[in-house]
Each structure stands twice: as C-alpha cells, then as structure tokens.
C-alpha cells in the first residue's frame, strides 16, 4: 500500500503540536480518497450489555471538514493558531456528551458516578463552606476528566470506585510521573492536578463510610518552586512602549486592549476573556466581573478611564454574547500580515489566545523568561501599585476579588525601590 505523503506530513505536525500544546484527547486525521478533504477521526464511549452486565465500550466516529484539503492543510495547522486545539475541545465535548447518556444507569459503585456528582456540587469547603466559582469547577473538570480517562484506559478495574481504596495512590503516582517526564506538564501544573484529584477522593470519603480519607497522603509530591515575580519599572515601561507602538496594528490590537484592561484593573485572565456584553454597563460606565469570590464592580468613570472606555465600546459587538468573542489569527500572504478572523460570536475567546500573545510579546521585549514573568505578573503589578497609591489593602482586596487581605499581602511585591524613603528624621 502506497503511503499518502501529505498525510504523513500532517501526522508529524499533529504529533508535535499535541505535545507542544499539551493536548489530551485521542484523535487522528485522514484525507478522503475521493474528495481529498480532511476527516477528523475519534472514539466515544457507549454503554452496552454484555453477559448480563453493563460495560463501557468505545466506538469510532468521524467528522468531515470540507474546508481543509490535501493542498491547503498547512495553513490550518500553522503555529499557535493551529485548528488542532479546536478539534481537541470538540472531541472532549463529544465524549462528555456521550458519557452523559449513560450516567443515569450507573450507581455509587462506579467511578464515573462519583466524578459527575463531584462536578455537579455547588459548594466546597476548606476552612469554611463557600460557593464554588465557575472557574473552580472548570479546573476541577479539566483535571478529573483527564485522570478518569487515563485510569480507565490503563486500568479497567478503576471503573469500580472501591478498587481505588487499594490502588489509587499507585495509579496517581504513575499518572503524575507520566505527565511530568513527558514534558506535557511542569511541576506547578502537576501540583494543581494533585490538589484537584486529592479533593475528589476526599469528597468521596466524606460521603462513603467505607472509603478512607486522604488516600493519596503517602505520596510525597514535591512542591514546585515559585519563581513568579511582578513587573519591575523597566519591564512596565517596555510594555507601555509596546502598547503605544502596536495598539493600531491588526495583529496586536485586540490583545492590546485586553492587556490594557488587565493592567488597569488587575483582572484574572479567566475573568478577562469571559466578560459578557450584558455585564458592560454603558450607563454607569462599569464592568461587572464574575470571579472566584462572586461578582464585583469595576468602574471606568474618571477622566483617566475615558480612553480605554471608548475602546471597549468600539470592541463591543451587538451580535456577540461576549466582549472578546472567539477568533483565530490568519496569515495573509498577499500583504504579509496577520489578522484576527471570527470563529464564533457566541463563544468567548480562550485563555490560550491571551497567554500565547503574552508569551510572544514577552519574547519580543526580552522580558524575564518563562516561570518568572507571565500574564499573572500584570495582576501582581496592579496589586502592588494600587496598595502603594491607595494605602487601602481592603479596597484592593475587593477590586481584585481576593477572599482575604492575607491573600492580597501575599501578592504584594517588594515595595522598596531606589526612590523609597526607608529612614525617619531624627533631627541630627
């Protein structure tokens, strides 16, 4: 059988990008022999009866993608704008949709039953019981779904929750090791995954008399070293210069408005990308932000806010549900430029869009590298500067959506610079 050279070339690109972007869903591609157009191939789970028992089996599915052919596939799988991310999300949603159809026939002895109940909870508890934010549930779902699929693919006995009592720590150790050594995740992401999975198991233990508490306690997960820092004055000035230079550039205009909003308000990236147009109050000149601690109001009613408020109004699209709707960057060979093209007006843009743009800007400006300066450094910079200027930690806490001033104090960077007075006058 003669190999399709175009397909071999595509496979190499796909394999590299799955690793580069940390994609977790299982899918592949084929070109239709007759039309030469692309097919996305994946599997979904179905619950069937076998020997009187309910078992889960995976079935093959495909999706025809007529706009991508053997001749033009490269531009759709190019760099950070590759369509592979959209396909990874599509396959994930298809699996979730398929699993939801058989969840009603499973019971408390099933691993998936507990996963769905954990994800459907409305409140959580640390030191106190509090309502869970959509961002927390989103993080929970991302980590437990990946762990669940890994478990059932590698250990069929994991489908029964009672088997986790004896084997969970071994399974998670193997899962953790695989993610860390493959380079898909760094130590910080692995640590976040550990906290999420540990929280899931403790949720089960709190509601099942036979399930022990803290079954992952024997694992010694090394805490990742936190090197993240706030922007210094030199880096801040570089970013301001970049904004002034590129704010009207088609490639950067949209990102720069988002960057200015984060600099101006200290919003989390997840909050920034999910601003709904209905929460932009034109009369009061404010934006209502939904975050981890509930809704909060950010005002844009001073003379200094007028410029960015006008740009927010220009960005607002009456046909879209979100201020920053879903787009992807397209390269135009004719004028050698990159521009955002609309994918979906009723979906918000992704955190990945913002983070990729931030990393590209960081490289262009030669800011301190990965693990030190990130999009979160903008939030830290805002918190430090607002505390310095307002002298009001409690107001700062409310603006950035912290649950306590202790958290705000943790974020405040070193407030001593070359112009800070650090002595008192003695008169001698």
QUIVENRA-V155634 format. One record per pair of residues at least 12 apart in sequence whose C-alpha atoms are under 7 Angstrom apart, sorted by sequence separation. I is the first residue (numbers start at 0). GAP is how many residues later the second one is. D is the distance in whole Angstrom. If there is no record, write none. Layout:
# QUIVENRA-V155634
((I & GAP & D) (I & GAP & D))
This chain:
# QUIVENRA-V155634
((27 & 12 & 6) (28 & 12 & 6) (44 & 12 & 6) (45 & 12 & 6) (201 & 12 & 6) (285 & 12 & 5) (286 & 12 & 7) (327 & 12 & 5) (328 & 12 & 6) (392 & 12 & 6) (27 & 13 & 5) (44 & 13 & 4) (242 & 13 & 6) (285 & 13 & 4) (326 & 13 & 6) (327 & 13 & 6) (382 & 13 & 7) (26 & 14 & 6) (27 & 14 & 7) (43 & 14 & 5) (44 & 14 & 6) (175 & 14 & 7) (274 & 14 & 7) (284 & 14 & 6) (285 & 14 & 5) (326 & 14 & 5) (327 & 14 & 7) (26 & 15 & 5) (42 & 15 & 6) (43 & 15 & 6) (284 & 15 & 5) (326 & 15 & 4) (327 & 15 & 7) (25 & 16 & 6) (42 & 16 & 5) (43 & 16 & 7) (197 & 16 & 7) (284 & 16 & 6) (325 & 16 & 6) (326 & 16 & 5) (42 & 17 & 4) (325 & 17 & 5) (326 & 17 & 7) (357 & 17 & 7) (41 & 18 & 6) (42 & 18 & 5) (118 & 18 & 7) (197 & 18 & 6) (270 & 18 & 7) (325 & 18 & 5) (41 & 19 & 5) (270 & 19 & 7) (324 & 19 & 7) (325 & 19 & 6) (40 & 20 & 6) (41 & 20 & 6) (270 & 20 & 6) (324 & 20 & 5) (354 & 20 & 7) (40 & 21 & 4) (324 & 21 & 7) (325 & 21 & 6) (39 & 22 & 5) (40 & 22 & 7) (118 & 22 & 7) (324 & 22 & 6) (325 & 22 & 5) (326 & 22 & 7) (6 & 23 & 7) (38 & 23 & 6) (39 & 23 & 5) (324 & 23 & 4) (325 & 23 & 4) (38 & 24 & 6) (39 & 24 & 6) (320 & 24 & 7) (321 & 24 & 7) (323 & 24 & 6) (324 & 24 & 5) (38 & 25 & 5) (319 & 25 & 5) (320 & 25 & 5) (323 & 25 & 6) (37 & 26 & 6) (38 & 26 & 6) (318 & 26 & 7) (319 & 26 & 5) (321 & 26 & 6) (37 & 27 & 5) (36 & 28 & 7) (37 & 28 & 6) (382 & 28 & 7) (383 & 28 & 5) (36 & 29 & 6) (382 & 29 & 6) (383 & 29 & 6) (37 & 30 & 6) (36 & 31 & 6) (37 & 31 & 6) (379 & 31 & 6) (36 & 32 & 4) (190 & 32 & 7) (379 & 32 & 7) (35 & 33 & 6) (36 & 33 & 7) (35 & 34 & 6) (187 & 36 & 5) (186 & 37 & 5) (30 & 39 & 7) (276 & 39 & 7) (276 & 44 & 6) (275 & 45 & 6) (276 & 45 & 5) (164 & 46 & 7) (168 & 46 & 7) (275 & 46 & 4) (276 & 46 & 5) (168 & 47 & 5) (274 & 47 & 6) (275 & 47 & 6) (110 & 48 & 5) (273 & 48 & 7) (274 & 48 & 6) (109 & 49 & 6) (110 & 49 & 5) (43 & 50 & 7) (44 & 50 & 7) (109 & 50 & 5) (110 & 50 & 5) (142 & 50 & 6) (164 & 50 & 7) (168 & 50 & 7) (43 & 51 & 5) (108 & 51 & 6) (109 & 51 & 5) (272 & 51 & 6) (45 & 52 & 7) (108 & 52 & 6) (44 & 53 & 6) (108 & 53 & 7) (142 & 53 & 7) (143 & 53 & 6) (43 & 54 & 6) (44 & 54 & 6) (46 & 55 & 6) (139 & 56 & 6) (24 & 63 & 6) (5 & 64 & 6) (22 & 65 & 7) (24 & 66 & 7) (24 & 67 & 6) (273 & 74 & 6) (272 & 75 & 6) (272 & 76 & 6) (272 & 77 & 6) (272 & 78 & 6) (269 & 81 & 6) (117 & 82 & 7) (268 & 82 & 6) (250 & 87 & 5) (249 & 88 & 7) (250 & 88 & 5) (249 & 89 & 5) (250 & 89 & 7) (113 & 90 & 7) (254 & 99 & 7) (254 & 102 & 7) (292 & 108 & 6) (292 & 109 & 7) (290 & 110 & 7) (292 & 110 & 6) (267 & 111 & 7) (265 & 112 & 7) (266 & 112 & 6) (265 & 113 & 4) (262 & 115 & 6) (261 & 116 & 7) (265 & 116 & 5) (261 & 117 & 7) (265 & 117 & 7) (262 & 119 & 6) (237 & 127 & 7) (234 & 132 & 6) (266 & 133 & 6) (265 & 134 & 6) (227 & 143 & 6) (228 & 143 & 5) (229 & 143 & 7) (226 & 144 & 6) (227 & 144 & 4) (228 & 144 & 6) (226 & 145 & 5) (227 & 145 & 6) (230 & 146 & 6) (229 & 147 & 4) (230 & 147 & 7) (228 & 148 & 6) (229 & 148 & 7) (229 & 150 & 5) (230 & 150 & 6) (229 & 151 & 5) (134 & 157 & 7) (132 & 158 & 6) (132 & 159 & 5) (21 & 162 & 5) (18 & 165 & 6) (229 & 183 & 6) (80 & 247 & 6) (80 & 248 & 6))
